[in-house]
């Protein structure tokens, strides 16, 4: 009796294996492109639902210009951009996937974060931004013609981390930005970042 059950079980496993293989190799299954929801679902655990990050050092992707996301993902995949995890994650996606994901996140509406920020730093940052940054980082901290990333409302921790990568030359700084940054002291840079982080309804003390 037990032998009979074992034979039936083995036959069932063989049938399921064949069925799975056929389905995987069928033109309809292999040709069907992954939906945007399928591709971006894995991003939500770090970058938040629809790209509004809940992590203090993780960027918001919602509303980020498409080209910014495409450039970043391609740089991660090629190993041209420093990362702790994204370089490995990017290996699992194609350029076409990057395009679908970038379309999705760029179309989302950014949501503000409540951040505890130093009001004095924010005030100083507003003055320094006007003198050093506003030429490029205008609307939402960016200028559409140049497509720099959105800075408004990003987590302060994320902005500080990115500036650290720039100043330590782990990331290549744009020439126009480098010319400004080299003339600013670390407390001034931190004030600028605090200003950009504050540019949403936030808790400022």
Secondary structure in CASP SS format (residue, H / E / C, confidence):
PFRMAT SS
TARGET T0000
AUTHOR 0000-0000-0000
METHOD secondary structure of the structure
MODEL  1
X C 1.00
X H 1.00
X H 1.00
X H 1.00
X H 1.00
X H 1.00
X H 1.00
X H 1.00
X H 1.00
X H 1.00
X H 1.00
X H 1.00
X H 1.00
X H 1.00
X H 1.00
X H 1.00
X H 1.00
X H 1.00
X H 1.00
X H 1.00
X H 1.00
X H 1.00
X H 1.00
X H 1.00
X H 1.00
X C 1.00
X H 1.00
X H 1.00
X H 1.00
X H 1.00
X H 1.00
X C 1.00
X C 1.00
X C 1.00
X C 1.00
X H 1.00
X H 1.00
X H 1.00
X H 1.00
X H 1.00
X H 1.00
X H 1.00
X H 1.00
X H 1.00
X H 1.00
X H 1.00
X H 1.00
X C 1.00
X H 1.00
X H 1.00
X H 1.00
X C 1.00
X C 1.00
X C 1.00
X C 1.00
X C 1.00
X C 1.00
X C 1.00
X C 1.00
X C 1.00
X C 1.00
X C 1.00
X C 1.00
X C 1.00
X C 1.00
X H 1.00
X H 1.00
X H 1.00
X H 1.00
X H 1.00
X H 1.00
X H 1.00
X H 1.00
X H 1.00
X H 1.00
X H 1.00
X H 1.00
X H 1.00
X C 1.00
X C 1.00
X C 1.00
X C 1.00
X C 1.00
X C 1.00
X C 1.00
X H 1.00
X H 1.00
X H 1.00
X H 1.00
X H 1.00
X C 1.00
X C 1.00
X C 1.00
X C 1.00
X H 1.00
X H 1.00
X H 1.00
X H 1.00
X H 1.00
X H 1.00
X H 1.00
X H 1.00
X H 1.00
X H 1.00
X H 1.00
X H 1.00
X C 1.00
X C 1.00
X C 1.00
X C 1.00
X C 1.00
X C 1.00
X C 1.00
X C 1.00
X C 1.00
X C 1.00
X E 1.00
X C 1.00
X H 1.00
X H 1.00
X H 1.00
X H 1.00
X H 1.00
X H 1.00
X H 1.00
X H 1.00
X H 1.00
X H 1.00
X H 1.00
X H 1.00
X H 1.00
X H 1.00
X C 1.00
X C 1.00
X C 1.00
X C 1.00
X C 1.00
X C 1.00
X E 1.00
X C 1.00
X C 1.00
X E 1.00
X C 1.00
X C 1.00
X C 1.00
X C 1.00
X C 1.00
X C 1.00
X C 1.00
X C 1.00
X C 1.00
X C 1.00
X C 1.00
X C 1.00
X C 1.00
X H 1.00
X H 1.00
X H 1.00
X H 1.00
X H 1.00
X H 1.00
X H 1.00
X H 1.00
X H 1.00
X H 1.00
X H 1.00
X H 1.00
X C 1.00
X C 1.00
X C 1.00
X C 1.00
X C 1.00
X C 1.00
X C 1.00
X H 1.00
X H 1.00
X H 1.00
X H 1.00
X H 1.00
X H 1.00
X H 1.00
X C 1.00
X C 1.00
X C 1.00
X C 1.00
X H 1.00
X H 1.00
X H 1.00
X H 1.00
X H 1.00
X H 1.00
X H 1.00
X H 1.00
X H 1.00
X H 1.00
X H 1.00
X H 1.00
X H 1.00
X C 1.00
X C 1.00
X C 1.00
X C 1.00
X C 1.00
X E 1.00
X C 1.00
END
